[in-house]
Structures are given as C-alpha cells and as structure tokens.
Amino acid sequence: MQYLTMNDGNKIPQLGYGTFQMSSAEVEAHLPEAIAAGYTHIDTANAYYNEVAVGKAIKASGAKRGDLFVTSKLFPQDYPYKKCKAAIDATLGRLDLDYLDLLLFHQPYGEYVDGWRAMEEAVKEGKVRSIGLSNFNDRKVKEILLEATIKPVVIQVEINPRWNQHQLKSVFADEHFVWEGWYPLGHGDKKLLSLPVFEGVAEKYGKSVAQVILRWHMQEGNIVFPKTLNPQHMADNANIFDFELTDEEMAAINRIPQKPYYRVPDEAPAWVWGPNDYSQQA
Ligand SMILES: NC(=O)c1ccc[n+]([C@@H]2O[C@H](COP(=O)([O-])OP(=O)(O)OC[C@H]3O[C@@H](n4cnc5c(N)ncnc54)[C@H](OP(=O)(O)O)[C@@H]3O)[C@@H](O)[C@H]2O)c1
C-alpha cells in the first residue's frame, strides 16, 4: 500500500474502500472481505446510514484498529458548534470507535465556519486525528482557511478522468492539501470505461480499463476508494501497483474533455436539510 503524508504530518493510505449506497447488510458482508483483501482505508459518512454496520464489520474483520484508517463525514444540520460536538460523539458511538482518522464536513452549506472550531477541538481532544472538507469550492475553502487554527488536510471532491480538478488543485498548490476523489470510476459509467484512450493502454499492461483509471489516480496523487460488491473488482482495484503509465499516457488521459458528473450547487438543495436521523440504522 502507498501512503501520502497530509499537511498535519499524519499518513493516509492512497487507496481505500468506499461505502456510499451500501446497505448495512452489504457493508457487513463485503467490508470484512475488503479488509481481508488488504484494504486498510474505509470511507463512510453519517449520511450513508451504514456507520453501525461499518463498526460491526471492522470488529468482525479482526483487524487491529491501528492498522485501519477510518473516515466519516458530518452533514450540514450538525455544523452549528454545539451540535457539531454532539454529532462527533454520536458518530464515534455508532462506529463504536475511540477515534476517527479523518472527519470531513460533507457538504458546503450552513454554519461550517462555526462548526470548524468544534472539529479543531475534537482533534485536540484526540477524538479525531485529521479534519477536512468535501464538496467545498475555492471560495468556501478560503472562508475556512481565514478562521482555521488547524487547516483542512484533505479536500474530497469529484475526481475522475472526465473531471480531473487540475484547476481547483492549482488554486491551493501552496496548502499541500491531499485530494480525495469521489466517483473515481465515474460511478461505474460504462461510457467512461469504454473511451478509446484507455483501450490500447489496458491491453499493453495486461490490465482492465478500471485498473488503468485507478493507476492514473495514483500518479495524479489522488486518494481514491472505489466502491464494489464484486470480489474480482475488489481484487483488481488493489492490483495497480505493479505498472506505471508513461508521461504520454498520462497526458493523453488528461486531454479527455472535462465535464463533471455532478455540479455542486452554490446554495443548499432542499435534501441537504433532511430530516436526517442517523440513529435509525438497520
Ligand atoms: N463526498 C461525497 O460527496 C461523495 C460522493 C460520492 C462518493 N463518495 C465516496 O467515494 C466512493 C466511490 O464513489 P462511488 O462508489 O460513487 O463510485 P465509483 O467508485 O466511481 O464507482 C462504483 C461503481 O463502479 C463499479 N466498479 C468498481 N470497480 C470496478 C472495476 N474494477 N471494473 C468495473 N467496474 C467497477 C462498481 O460496480 P461493481 O459493484 O459491479 O464492481 C460500482 O457500480 C463512495 O463509495 C464514497 O465512499 C463521496
């Protein structure tokens, strides 16, 4: 496994296992398989309604806590300072963990500047090792940076060959953020996986197109946690460290016309505000 070092000095595995749109039953069935297959980095969120199952799967896997890197995310209803403190404790309770490796604000709405103080306090109290942001644009990241005494270490946004985020990354080149990419495989988009630019490359290295895309992420310096329920894909996605794309191959992939799958709205869409009761998990 490759690790990146974040701007707070903590290390993060560059490849992980994502649990978006996984039911609790799916998490309990497949997360222990992923850990047995060598995945040590797990990405979940309050809003995935599967943290209880993630906690159970971690216990069932028999893995040592210190060998795992666990991320969760809070939703905007919980950003106001006092609510944020309670939400961090509730997240740890559902996961049945003493600490999180990484906690993110999931969506860029509401009282995120106020809540950031609670995130910083959670770091000082040892409840959370590192803190970051997801889906924040450059202006909103800068709002946090103006007030922060502990800077975000990670920015988790959509990243894939169709939306490589080179522009946003260049804005923050001096902050040494680690960039995490959601929809790393375009959410499994068959059109992305069948783009001609990948075909010859996959054949050359004896890899699948998905493996070539994940290798592109590694060389772009992105952190990714593709989601899969398929054991072959799970094994394939981790088998990307024995080949290297050439500069020309990287450049060809970076010439793919750019368009995101999902444009994050500036104002909060109604679904952001819930009602969201995370204690209700199967
Ligand atoms: N912060 C945010 O707002 C946000 C938003 C979205 C996602 N995320 C995080 O990012 C993670 C990944 O995103 P995602 O799950 O939406 O999309 P993704 O990982 O890009 O795509 C998942 C899809 O790709 C397929 N797939 C996986 N490996 C494959 C392979 N080797 N070959 C062919 N198909 C493959 C899977 O199907 P099979 O089951 O058939 O393999 C699944 O349908 C999430 O699980 C979550 O942790 C965060």
The ligand as a MOL file (V3000), in Angstrom:
LIG
                    3D

  0  0  0     0  0            999 V3000
M  V30 BEGIN CTAB
M  V30 COUNTS 48 52 0 0 0
M  V30 BEGIN ATOM
M  V30 1 N -18.0770 13.1510 -0.5500 0
M  V30 2 C -19.0270 12.8800 -1.4130 0
M  V30 3 O -19.9310 13.7090 -1.6510 0
M  V30 4 C -19.0200 11.5610 -2.1160 0
M  V30 5 C -19.8800 11.3560 -3.2200 0
M  V30 6 C -19.8400 10.1150 -3.8560 0
M  V30 7 C -18.9750 9.1210 -3.4160 0
M  V30 8 N -18.1600 9.3410 -2.3330 0 CHG=1
M  V30 9 C -17.2140 8.2860 -1.8630 0
M  V30 10 O -16.4800 7.7970 -2.9960 0
M  V30 11 C -16.6550 6.3880 -3.0800 0
M  V30 12 C -16.5880 5.9490 -4.5160 0
M  V30 13 O -17.6150 6.5470 -5.2940 0
M  V30 14 P -18.7950 5.7100 -5.9500 0
M  V30 15 O -18.9740 4.4650 -5.1740 0
M  V30 16 O -19.9940 6.5700 -6.0460 0 CHG=-1
M  V30 17 O -18.2980 5.4750 -7.4400 0
M  V30 18 P -17.1010 4.6470 -8.1120 0
M  V30 19 O -16.2450 4.0010 -7.0800 0
M  V30 20 O -16.5100 5.5410 -9.1410 0
M  V30 21 O -17.9110 3.5440 -8.9010 0
M  V30 22 C -18.5330 2.4520 -8.2840 0
M  V30 23 C -19.0900 1.5790 -9.4000 0
M  V30 24 O -18.0100 1.1080 -10.2060 0
M  V30 25 C -18.0950 -0.3030 -10.3570 0
M  V30 26 N -16.7390 -0.8380 -10.2890 0
M  V30 27 C -15.8930 -0.8640 -9.2120 0
M  V30 28 N -14.7370 -1.4530 -9.5310 0
M  V30 29 C -14.8330 -1.8020 -10.8440 0
M  V30 30 C -13.9570 -2.4440 -11.7410 0
M  V30 31 N -12.7410 -2.8650 -11.3670 0
M  V30 32 N -14.3840 -2.6580 -13.0230 0
M  V30 33 C -15.5990 -2.2450 -13.4140 0
M  V30 34 N -16.4860 -1.6320 -12.6160 0
M  V30 35 C -16.0990 -1.4080 -11.3180 0
M  V30 36 C -18.9480 -0.7940 -9.2050 0
M  V30 37 O -19.7220 -1.8940 -9.5990 0
M  V30 38 P -19.4150 -3.3980 -9.0330 0
M  V30 39 O -20.0300 -3.4830 -7.6660 0
M  V30 40 O -20.0980 -4.2570 -10.0490 0
M  V30 41 O -17.9280 -3.5690 -9.0240 0
M  V30 42 C -19.8670 0.4040 -8.9000 0
M  V30 43 O -21.0460 0.3250 -9.6790 0
M  V30 44 C -18.0180 6.1520 -2.4140 0
M  V30 45 O -18.2470 4.8010 -2.0880 0
M  V30 46 C -17.9120 7.0860 -1.2280 0
M  V30 47 O -17.1120 6.4960 -0.2110 0
M  V30 48 C -18.1650 10.5430 -1.7020 0
M  V30 END ATOM
M  V30 BEGIN BOND
M  V30 1 1 1 2
M  V30 2 2 2 3
M  V30 3 1 2 4
M  V30 4 1 4 5
M  V30 5 2 4 48
M  V30 6 2 5 6
M  V30 7 1 6 7
M  V30 8 2 7 8
M  V30 9 1 8 9
M  V30 10 1 8 48
M  V30 11 1 9 10
M  V30 12 1 9 46
M  V30 13 1 10 11
M  V30 14 1 11 12
M  V30 15 1 11 44
M  V30 16 1 12 13
M  V30 17 1 13 14
M  V30 18 2 14 15
M  V30 19 1 14 16
M  V30 20 1 14 17
M  V30 21 1 17 18
M  V30 22 2 18 19
M  V30 23 1 18 20
M  V30 24 1 18 21
M  V30 25 1 21 22
M  V30 26 1 22 23
M  V30 27 1 23 24
M  V30 28 1 23 42
M  V30 29 1 24 25
M  V30 30 1 25 26
M  V30 31 1 25 36
M  V30 32 1 26 27
M  V30 33 1 26 35
M  V30 34 2 27 28
M  V30 35 1 28 29
M  V30 36 1 29 30
M  V30 37 2 29 35
M  V30 38 1 30 31
M  V30 39 2 30 32
M  V30 40 1 32 33
M  V30 41 2 33 34
M  V30 42 1 34 35
M  V30 43 1 36 37
M  V30 44 1 36 42
M  V30 45 1 37 38
M  V30 46 2 38 39
M  V30 47 1 38 40
M  V30 48 1 38 41
M  V30 49 1 42 43
M  V30 50 1 44 45
M  V30 51 1 44 46
M  V30 52 1 46 47
M  V30 END BOND
M  V30 END CTAB
M  END
